[in-house]
Structures are given as structure tokens and as C-alpha cells.
Amino acid sequence: MKLALLGYGRMGKAIEKIALERGHHIICKIDKDHFEGALEEADVAVNFSVPDAAVENINKALNQSIPVICGTTGWLDAYDQVTRNVIENDTAFIYASNFSVGVNVFFKLNKILAKMMCYKNDYKVSIEETHHIHKLDAPSGTAVTLAEGIIENSDLTSWKLQGDEKDTVSIKSLREGEVPGTHNVKYKSYIDEITIKHKAHNREGFALGAVIASEWIADKKGIFKMDDVLNL
């Protein structure tokens, strides 16, 4: 399979390494002030660019009917426009705040637990996420996805960074060192607490998931999620 990398930072390089190990070819790399190769020859484009460049990069590929895998967060105010473009160009698209297989299982567990805890009013739910100091957005896209999963399956109405309102999911964001990422979802009462946690040991899990998604979407048409890729 021929891949285009839209964004060639840490994640782009990690995806390149795993894609090559799995027998694929990188035929285009696009980054700030850098364009190498032929985007139009790609079977799939993988976008892990900075948020400000994401929509332009995604549309560049979609306009040539190239399926796109997108792991960049912080651009979702343009999601409806991008998905219209997918349909108009008869191609395919997957956005995920996190492509790690383990994290997507964690997302599923989070929804199940939220349903179980829905009317247990003695418990207050909160999310804490820790990432490396270079991460541009806070809270992380993964934390937002976790919060949205809780809201969909409970009587809570919103999430808030550093908030503690009654009907909200409070998210705390920490930035330290070079850690790849840790997410905790905690239900706490005056009697006890229940916590589920995902801790990444390195970036390979995110990169592998993105390559698996690229392999899966190559012959598809439509708008999909990682749940579809992993049959969750």
C-alpha cells in the first residue's frame, strides 16, 4: 500500500517506521515548509499534522478522492465541512482522537462503566490526563472522547477543564516530561472510589493503530470510526 504522511513530526515518523515494517511504501510527506513525493499516487493519506494545518491537509487528499486517516485533534469545528467533502468525492474518512487499540478498548469500557454508574448519585466522576510538555492541546482529544462517552451514557450534560460543577465531567490536564500519555476515569464517593486507567508506554501503539486503520479503509467508501476497524 502507498501511504502519504500529512505531518511528519513525532507521530509521522513513528507511523513511517511501522508502515515500512509491514511492507508499505511512503510515497509522499507533507510538513511545514516541506512537500516531498506525489500525493495523488497515495492509496491512503494519514494526517497527524498540527491543528492549524489539519483541515487544509485533509481536504488536499479528499479532493483527489484519497481516503484519509486523521489523528490530529483541535480542528473539529470544521468536521461537518470535511465529512461533506468525503461524500462529495466518494471516498472514505476516519477521525479518531486516539488510534491505539488499547485506548479504543478503554473507550468502550468507559461507556459501559458510565451506564452502570448513571444513577449512582453518591459518586462524582472526573478525568485526569497527563501528557508530555510538547502537547499543544489541553485537554487531550482522548480525554474529550472519554468525557463525551460518559455524557452519552449518563445524566451529565457537559465537560469542563478544571471544573467541578454538579452536572459536568471535570477534566484535569497535566503536562510534564516526555510521557506518552496516561488517562484516568475516576468515580469517587465518600465511601470509596472506582478508577479505570490507560497508560501508554510509548507511541508505537498509536502509530500501529493508525497503520491498521489505513489498511482497513483502503477499499472503503464512507465515514467510519475505530469501532468499525476493530469491530468493537
C-alpha positions in Angstrom: 0.0 0.0 0.0 1.2 3.5 -0.8 0.8 6.0 2.0 1.0 9.8 2.2 2.1 11.3 5.6 0.4 14.6 6.2 2.5 15.9 9.1 6.0 14.5 9.6 6.6 15.1 13.3 7.0 12.5 16.1 3.9 10.6 15.1 4.5 10.9 11.4 7.9 9.3 11.9 6.6 6.6 14.2 3.9 5.7 11.6 6.5 5.6 8.8 8.6 3.1 10.8 5.7 0.7 11.4 4.3 1.1 7.9 7.7 0.2 6.4 8.0 -2.8 8.7 4.6 -4.0 7.5 5.6 -3.8 3.8 4.0 -0.5 2.9 5.6 2.4 1.0 5.7 6.1 1.9 5.3 8.0 -1.3 4.5 11.5 0.0 5.5 13.6 3.0 3.9 16.9 3.7 5.0 19.1 6.7 5.5 22.8 7.4 7.6 24.2 4.5 8.2 20.7 3.1 6.5 18.8 0.3 8.1 15.6 -0.9 6.7 13.0 -3.3 3.3 12.6 -5.1 0.2 12.9 -3.0 -2.0 11.9 -6.0 -0.4 8.4 -6.1 -1.3 7.6 -2.5 -3.8 4.8 -1.6 -4.4 6.4 1.8 -3.3 9.6 3.5 -2.5 9.7 7.2 -2.9 13.1 8.9 -1.0 13.8 12.1 -0.3 17.5 11.4 -0.7 20.4 13.8 -4.3 21.5 14.3 -3.9 24.7 12.2 -2.8 22.7 9.1 -5.2 19.7 9.6 -8.2 20.8 7.6 -6.2 22.0 4.6 -4.2 18.7 4.6 -7.3 16.6 4.9 -9.1 18.4 2.1 -6.0 18.2 -0.1 -6.3 14.4 -0.1 -10.1 14.2 -0.1 -10.2 16.5 -3.2 -8.3 13.8 -5.0 -10.6 11.0 -3.7 -7.9 9.6 -1.4 -9.1 8.1 1.8 -7.9 9.9 4.9 -7.0 8.7 8.4 -6.8 11.6 10.8 -5.5 11.6 14.4 -5.0 15.4 14.8 -7.2 16.9 17.4 -8.3 20.6 17.8 -9.9 21.1 14.4 -13.4 19.6 14.9 -15.3 22.9 14.3 -14.7 22.0 10.6 -15.8 18.3 11.0 -19.1 18.8 9.1 -17.4 20.5 6.2 -14.8 17.8 6.0 -17.4 15.0 6.1 -19.4 16.7 3.3 -16.2 16.7 1.3 -15.8 13.0 1.9 -19.2 12.3 0.4 -18.8 14.7 -2.5 -15.6 13.0 -3.5 -16.9 9.4 -3.0 -14.0 8.5 -0.7 -13.5 7.5 3.0 -12.5 9.0 6.3 -11.7 8.0 9.8 -11.2 10.5 12.6 -10.1 9.3 16.0 -8.8 11.2 18.9 -6.6 8.2 19.6 -5.8 5.2 17.3 -4.3 2.9 19.9 -6.1 -0.4 20.0 -5.8 -0.4 23.8 -7.3 3.1 24.1 -10.2 2.2 21.9 -11.0 -0.8 24.2 -10.7 1.7 27.1 -13.2 4.0 25.4 -15.7 1.0 25.2 -15.1 0.1 28.9 -15.6 3.8 29.8 -19.1 3.8 28.2 -20.1 0.6 29.8 -19.0 1.9 33.3 -20.8 5.2 32.7 -24.0 3.3 32.0 -23.5 1.2 35.2 -22.8 4.3 37.3 -25.5 6.5 35.7 -27.9 6.8 38.7 -25.3 6.2 41.5 -25.6 9.8 42.7 -23.2 9.4 45.6 -20.3 9.2 43.0 -18.7 12.1 41.3 -16.9 11.3 38.0 -13.7 13.1 36.9 -11.0 12.5 34.3 -7.3 13.2 34.7 -4.9 13.1 31.7 -1.1 13.5 31.7 1.0 14.1 28.6 4.4 15.4 27.5 5.2 19.1 27.7 5.2 19.4 23.9 1.5 18.6 23.5 -0.3 21.6 22.1 -3.9 21.0 23.2 -5.5 20.7 26.6 -7.5 18.7 27.5 -6.3 15.9 25.2 -8.6 14.7 22.5 -8.6 11.3 24.2 -9.9 13.0 27.4 -12.6 14.8 25.5 -13.7 11.5 23.9 -13.8 9.9 27.3 -15.9 12.8 28.7 -18.3 12.6 25.7 -18.7 8.8 26.2 -19.7 9.4 29.8 -22.1 12.2 28.9 -23.8 10.0 26.2 -24.4 7.3 28.8 -25.3 9.3 31.9 -27.4 12.2 33.0 -24.5 14.6 32.9 -24.7 17.5 30.4 -21.2 18.7 29.7 -17.5 18.6 30.5 -15.2 21.3 31.8 -11.5 21.8 32.2 -10.7 22.1 35.9 -14.4 22.5 36.6 -16.4 20.9 39.5 -20.0 21.8 38.7 -22.7 19.3 39.6 -23.8 18.2 36.1 -20.3 18.3 34.5 -17.4 15.9 33.9 -14.4 17.6 35.4 -11.1 17.2 33.4 -7.7 17.9 34.8 -4.8 18.2 32.4 -1.1 17.8 33.4 1.9 18.4 31.2 5.2 17.0 32.3 8.4 15.5 31.0 8.3 13.2 27.9 5.5 10.8 28.9 3.4 9.5 26.0 0.1 9.7 27.8 -2.0 8.5 30.8 -5.7 8.8 31.3 -7.7 8.0 34.4 -11.5 8.0 34.8 -12.5 8.1 38.5 -15.8 7.7 40.2 -15.4 8.9 43.8 -17.8 8.8 46.8 -17.3 9.4 50.5 -17.2 5.6 50.9 -14.9 4.5 48.1 -13.7 5.1 44.5 -13.6 3.2 41.3 -10.9 4.0 38.7 -10.1 2.8 35.2 -6.8 3.7 33.7 -4.9 3.6 30.4 -1.2 4.2 30.4 0.8 4.3 27.1 4.4 3.1 27.4 5.4 4.5 24.0 4.0 6.0 20.8 4.1 2.7 18.9 0.5 1.8 19.9 -0.9 5.0 18.4 1.2 4.5 15.2 0.3 0.8 14.8 -3.4 1.6 15.2 -3.2 4.3 12.5 -1.5 1.9 10.1 -4.1 -0.8 10.9 -6.8 1.7 10.2 -5.1 2.7 6.9 -5.0 -1.0 5.8 -8.7 -1.4 6.7 -10.0 1.7 4.9 -8.1 1.4 1.7 -11.1 -0.1 -0.3 -13.9 1.5 1.7 -16.3 4.4 1.0 -17.9 6.4 3.8 -17.2 7.9 7.2 -16.1 5.5 9.9 -14.7 5.2 13.4 -12.1 3.0 15.1 -15.0 0.9 16.5 -15.6 -0.1 12.9 -12.0 -1.0 12.3 -11.7 -3.1 15.5 -15.3 -4.4 15.4 -16.0 -3.2 19.0 
